[in-house]
Amino acid sequence: PALSPQPESEVFEITDFTTASEWERFISKIEEVLNDWKLIGISSGKPLEKGIYTTGTWEEKSDEISFADFRFSITHHYLVQEASDKVRKEELGEDALPLPMQDLLCMNNDFPPRAHCLVRWYGLREFVVIAPAANNEAVVSESKCNLLLSSVSIALGNTGCQVPLFVQIHQKWRRMYLGECQGPGVRTDFEMVHLRKVPSQYTHLSGLLDIFKTKIGCPLTPLPPVSMAIRLTYVLQDWQQYFWPQQPPDIDALVGGEVGGLEFGKLPFGACEDPISELHLATTWPHLAEGIIVDNDVYSDLDPIQAPQWSVRVRKADNPQCLLGDFLTEFFKLCRRKESTDEILGRSAFEEEGKEVADITHALSKLTEPAPVPIHKLSVTNMVHSAKKKIRKHRGADESPLNNEVLNTILLFLFPDAADKLTDGFESRANTSVGTNPPPENEDYNLFSQFKSAPSDSLTYKLALCLCMINFYHGGVKGVAHLWQEFVLEMRYRWENNYLIPGLANGSPDLRCCLLHQKLQMLNCCIERKKARDEGKRGSMSDRSPVGASGDGAKGAEHSGENPEREKELGKSWESWSDSEEEFFECLSDTEDLKGNGQENGKKGAKEGSKEPVNLKPEGRLHPHGKLMLLHPGEPLYVPITQEPAPMTEDLLEEQSEVLAKLGTSAEGAHLRARMQSACLLSDMESFKAANPGCCLEDFVRWYSPRDYIEEEVVDEKGNVVIKGELSARMKIPSNMWVEAWETAKPVPARRQKRLFDDTREAEKVLHYLAVQKPADLARHLLPCIIHAAVLKVKDEEALEDISSVKKIIKQIISHSSKVLRFPNPEDKKLEEIIAQIMSVEAIIARARSLKAKFGVEKCENEEEKEDLQRFVNCLLEQPEVSVVGAGRGPAGSIIHKLFVNAQRVSAVPPLEEELRRSGSPEERRQGVQSDFPPPTGREVILRSSVPRPAPYSKALPQRMYSVLTREDFRLAGAFSSDTTFF
């Protein structure tokens, strides 16, 4: 292979000697970032408004730079401000101070409640921080700190950037920063001291003033005035006079109804512990001139009651234990269990020496063999029923996860119609109506369609609540499995004995609800059909006359009783087939001759309406269809009694559409698909033929699909206008589905057709589906109902408190949930988010109640004061810090004062050693007498002045020092500016 040409770079190698050392590369990287972020040149902006640091938006952007192989993150923090109008030219003159230096003296934003620490310490609206990247160790050695600081200084000088630049040194937790800000001929150095042990001379104002003055080293003799802002913070931890009102509910008493805040069949609500742990009171003197007050190691003028400004914040307990949240979390944990009901309850539940089991399997094999077995006697369900008795025998009261009392209470709650069965047999139970009252038309009720849960008055919804409660209080997953088993047995019992299931809307399964609810509705449809059929049979046994015998008077009235062989047949309602289809076909054998006639008649009726066979009586008529006449015989057109289409649950619909899709596009597939889809059409055609002897397809179309029969006015030979009708184009396509179906249809009334809906099979399918559900599947089915119930509960509780922020979150929860729950098998993470949102709302409401109790909102007599307090409590929940109107003298202020006084009384008798340890502390010595307030937990002081440095003839520049003193921490943060023009 030919040699590849040498790359050119090797020949012309250019060594750039300009950025040589790592240090210089580091500086140029800093400059590059400052350039990218457009932080170069003069900083402009409006003077700061009061409180803007709290109400405004802070943003930050980050990048990464490295010094050799040591990585730093560089971050720009800034307050977002709308672009200021063109700043007046003269302001930007040579002498204009950089904005950050002006901010040092601005008093409008001292002690912001939420801000970056550098904002609190120096009052800056924007700054850049260089800190070791996340996983790098801290910069500790002095030489490295100085190297970083000088890099910053050079970068600022080279770029003319007026934004302060800080470097973070020492361990992260110490929050130690050094920094610098440069402007035309001026420079500010940001320095910091951080100590664990506080030198006693710095615990009061006079000591701090001394440091500040020495640090400035002012050359002028009467020193320019120093202005001071002071804040003392007091913490109230013991709210001892207020024990937390809510006790956890008493479980044993639950069965009796409403006890300990938990109503049966409702979700519990509220915190078990006080959700508010501390109250912090900040007393502030925003603007004091030096010399106005005395605060030294012997005496202090700073009395919190006299402070001109009070503000309060509350510290919330981290994740307080809340009942609703616990209920939801525990129920959600069920979703992850793997065991089946049998594994949990032990298989022995259904077995006894294997004898009965043999019987059951025997019964099943009998069902599949074509032996002449009288099926009704060997129903599998009889076996299960005896098994139910045995479960009771087997399990002692102690073994059973649910004791009988609890179980019976729950079953009565779920099936209120069963209450009567104890009194007078089962009759009344059979007669209870299924349809619940029409549902209330409000949005809360209709949430079920958004959440795909179930209506809040339905059996499914109640079942979800009961399972949730059992899971929490009565034996966890075992209790759930036990109740579910009882529930399934109850369903089977109802199916066998024709008792409708209460608490379900009538009609086909509602596809807006969860699948479990649809399955129960499906079972109800089956029970309804079976019941109608069995009643029809009973009727035909008791009374031979077909009119009385029919399950439905209207349908029976048209039956003719002339034909003695078919008397029995006619007696039944069309719904009253027996369970076995074989019987049905035998019944038809004696009407075979009719079939032939009917079919011919169907085809020939058009031509030879007059030669109608005598024995073809119209059957199964409902009522005449308006004034319509049959086209050929000219008799009234009757609407037939038809079979109702089979109800479907969503999984069946899905299955069916999959089957239809899989049939493919072959001719055979298409034919099969047409047959599957036209089962209902065929049935309706047969009913129509039976009701209207001598009809033709056009008649059927006029009733069934009027739009497919097109009528137009035409003039005949005699000049009369007549209406001529014909089938639509789609009906005329040769061998289309309708024509084919019409030709195969025989005149058979609905009650003698093959059933479209085989209720026996469908019911067994549903019962099997219910029996194989594991507790985890159950929890997944019912979780939407539980979330639905939790949302309603939270809404009810919020309505009592009226907290606007909670209203917003509830709206979010609803929209979030309806997105997540709409699809089958939502992700666990998304469900967890919803539960977390509900828990956060519960905690907020619990906090509101806690604060209301503590501030005595309900006890307040004066309406106006009550409203103020209520507003104050709501603000405490929503804002980081709330100022107290009227400071220590306003209504809220006096309550807070009382709270502190009471807490002080409780702790007024300190243990001996603490007395000794305290007596040395200057704070105690100065306070002398037992005060209303404890010693302050935090003392913050800001000192400011404008002083020429380093020489008397320099420009007067802003100087500022912030100090904070807490029990374990003392920090001084100083910003000292100097004139660099001649120095």
Disulfide bonds with the S-S distance in Angstrom:
none
